[in-house]
Amino acid sequence: MSDDHTHVQEFFGARAADWDRRFPDDGPAYAAAVAGLGLREGDRVLDAGCGTGRALPVLRAAVGPSGVVLGADLTPAMLREAVRAGRDGDGTLLLTDVAALPLCSSSLDAVFAAGLIAHLPHPAENLREIRRVVRPGGVLALFHPIGRAALAARQGRQLTPDDLRAEPNLRALLTSAGWRMTSYVDEDTRFLALAVRDG
């Protein structure tokens, strides 16, 4: 296992049991972000870096009983909490790395990624792997339930021009990975960037 993987698993593993209690009011923001994906009945969607699976019930509601919902996470403790919360009933949980997804190329209609981008060790390469499993015209949502400035304040740091989620930086990153950014919102109450897979 790489040092990047170990760090992510240690960070989230130590916080898994308490995660949902720490952020109890995020539900409406998750629902609004999932609505932005424009999912339809029968669609196939992946929650990349699903954590405790907070998005899975909303994703299931969006694609209906005929759709496919997958939740992928690198941290076993997070997936155990998803099961404990009963969210494995809304989607299939996969213990895997988004850098090497065990999915067929072009097999998904959309990917939802809450808080994932900051934890990718090789963002351009990792976003290309996510692109691989999405059909042409499929959608990627990069989401966080609070905006960049609010998150920086929570973490006790300043925003800098090289922030990965700043609009020009993120647009360039997505373009280099084969995505076209179609929407960008960075407010105190949410961060949401939507992109479409070209070609």
N, C-alpha and C positions, 0 to 999 in steps of 0.2 A: 504494500500500500504506500502511495506517495505521501510525502510530508503534508501536501495540500489536503489530501483526504483525511489524514490523521487529525490535522488542525480542525477541519470542519466537523468531524465526528466528535472530537472532544468538546468543542464549543457548544454544539447543539445537543449532544448527549447529556451534558451536565444541566441543561435547561429544559429538557423534554418534558419531564413530569409536571413542571410548573408553567409550561408555555401558554396554554389556553387561558389559565387564570391571570397571567400577566397582561394579556391583551383581550379582554372580554368584549370590547365594544367594536371590534373590527368587522363584524358580520355585514352591516350595510355597505361598507366600502368594498368588501369582496363581491357582494351581489352586484353592485354597480359596475365593477370592473369586468365581471363575467358577462354581464349584459352587453358590454362594449365589444365582445368577441363576435356577436351576431350568430351564435350557435343555433342550429336547427335540429329538430327531431331526427334522430338517427345518426347524427354526426359522431365522429371519433375524436376525442380530446385527451391530451396529457396534461396533468398538473406536474410540472417539472420542479423538483425541490419542494414536494408537497408538504413536508413537515408532518404536523399532526392531522393533516387532511382537512383543514378548515374550509377549503374551496370545494371539496368533493361533493357535498350535498347540493350546492348551487349548480355545479357543473352537471350533475345527474339530472336535476330539474330542467336544465336547459336542453339536454339532448334526449331526455325521455327514456323509457324502458328499452327502446330499440337501439339506443346509442351505446357507445363504448367510452367508459371513463377509466383512465389509468392514473395512478399517483406514483411518482418515482421519487425516491429519496435515498441519500447515501448513508443516513444515520439510523441504525436499527432501533434505537430508543424512540426516535420520533415516530417511526412506523408502529411501534408497540402502542404508543399513545393514541395513534389514529384508530387502531383496533379497539383499544379500551373505550374510546369514545363512540364506537359503533360505526365509524365512517368507512370501514372496509365493506359495508353493505352498499355503499354508493359507488364504489369503484374498486378495481383490482390494484393492489399495492405491489410495487416492485422495489426491491432493495437493489439499487443500481446507481451508477454514475451517469450524469447527463453527457459526459464526454464520450461514452460508449453505450448508447442505448440499445437494448436487445429488441429492436423493432425493425420491421421492414421499411425500406425506403418508400417515401410518399404514402405512408399508411394512415396518416392522421389529417384531420381537417384543421386542427388548431392546437396550440400549446399555450397554457397559462403558466406564468412563472412569477410567483410572489416572493419578492426579496432575494431572488436567485442571483441576479447579475453581479452583485457585490461580492459573491462568494465563488465566482468562477475563476479558476486559476489561469485559464487561457481564454479570455472572453471571445475573441474572434473565432478561434478554433472550436470552442464549445458551441457558439451560436451557429456555426456551420453544421455541426453534428445535429443540432435541433432542426435546422433547415432540412437536412437529409430525410428526416422522418415525416415531414409535412408535405402534402401535395402542393403542386403549383397553384397559386391563388389562396393557399391556406394562410392562417393568421397566427401571429405571435403577440401575446400581451405580456409586457414587462410591467409589473405592478408592485406598489408598496402602499400600505394603508395610511401612511403619512408622507408628506412631501419631503424633498431633499433638505430644505432649511430646518424643518421641524425635526427630522431624523438626526441631522448634524448637531442640533442643540441638545437632543436627548442623549447623544453620545459624547457630548462635551468637546466637540471639534468645530472648526470653521470650514465653510465651503470654500473650495479652491477652484481656480479655472480648469484644472485637470480632472475634476470630478467626472467619473465615467458616465454618470447619468445626466450631466449637463446636455442640453439639447444638441449643440453642434457635435460634441464628442460622441454621443450615443448615435446620432444620425450617421456619422462617418463609420462607426463601428458596425452598425447594422448593415450598411451598404457594403462594407468589405466582406461581410459574411453572407451576402446574397439575399438580404432583406431590404424592402423599401418602407421606410417609416411613413405612416399615413396620419398619425395623430400623436400629439404630445401634450400632456397636462401635468403640471407640477404646482400643486396648491398645498396649503398647510394640511388639508384633510386627505390628500391622496396624490400618488404619483402613478401615472399610467401612460405608457408608450405602446402604441399599436403598430405592427408592421406586417406587411404581406410578403409572402415568398414569391418572387418573380421567377419566371422560367420554369 
